[in-house]
Amino acid sequence: MEDYRLSFQFARVADSVTFNIAEGSGSSDAGFLNYLKIARDSSRECEEATTKAYLRNYITYKESENNWSLLVEINKMLSALMKHLKDKNT
């Protein structure tokens, strides 16, 4: 049961990343920036869920490393877009 709750939470926050990007893309730059911050926070929740899944032996070390690698890339992209929006408006 616990692994189901954790996988459900992971899916929920992973969806939150994409939904916030999509929703914010139709906003002003300032509004979009706020949505991107929420998306970045959600991706960090995915990092924590990955760590918990590994520590509880629900996923392998290789799977956790793959998740972490992908999440690092997502965070880099979000940070770069956030920086672009900030620089554009200064």
N, C-alpha and C positions, 0 to 999 in steps of 0.2 A: 504494500500500500504506500509506503514512504517513497519508494522509487517512482511510483505513478505521480504523486504530488510534486515531486521535484521535477520530473519531466514536463508536467503540466505547467509549472511555474516557468521553466526555461522557455517553453513554447510561447507562453503569454508575453514574457518580456522581449523575446526575439521579435514577435509580431509588433510589439510596441515600438521597437526601433524603426521598422519600415513604415508603420502607420503615422508616426510623428513626423518623419521626413516627408511623407506624401501630404499630410495635412498642412504642414508648415510651408510647403513649396508654393502654395497659393497666397501666402501672406506677404506683408511688407518684409523688407530685410530684417528689421528689428523683431518682427513676429516670428519669422523663419528662424532667426537665431535662438529664440526661446524654445522653439520646437526641437531644434538640433541639440540643445542642452539636455532636454528631456530624453531624446534618443540616445545620447551619449551615456546618460545615467542608466538607461535600460540596458545598454550593452555592458555596462559594468556589473549590473545584476546578473547578466549571463555569465560573466567571468566567475562570479561567486558561486553560481549554480554549477558551473563546470568543476570548480574546486571541490565543492561538496560531493558531487557525483563521483569524482575520482577517490576522494578520501573514504567514501562509503562503499567503494568497490563496485559501483554501478557501471563505470566505464573504465577502460584500460588507460594506462599511462599514455599510449600513443594517441588514443582518442582525445584525451584531455589536452595533450600538446597541440593536436590539430585544431581543436576548438579555440585554444588560447591564441594560436597563430592567426586564425581568421578574425578573432575579436580584436587583436592588436591592429590588424589592417583596417578593420571597420572604424576603430577609434582614430586612427591616423587620418582616414578620409574625412570623418566628421570634424576633426580638429582643423584640418586644412580648409574645409568649406567654411567653418566658423571664422577662421582667421581672415579668409577672403572677404566675407561679409563685413567684418569689423573694419578691415583696411579700406574697403570700398566706401565706407561711410565716415571716414575720418578726414 
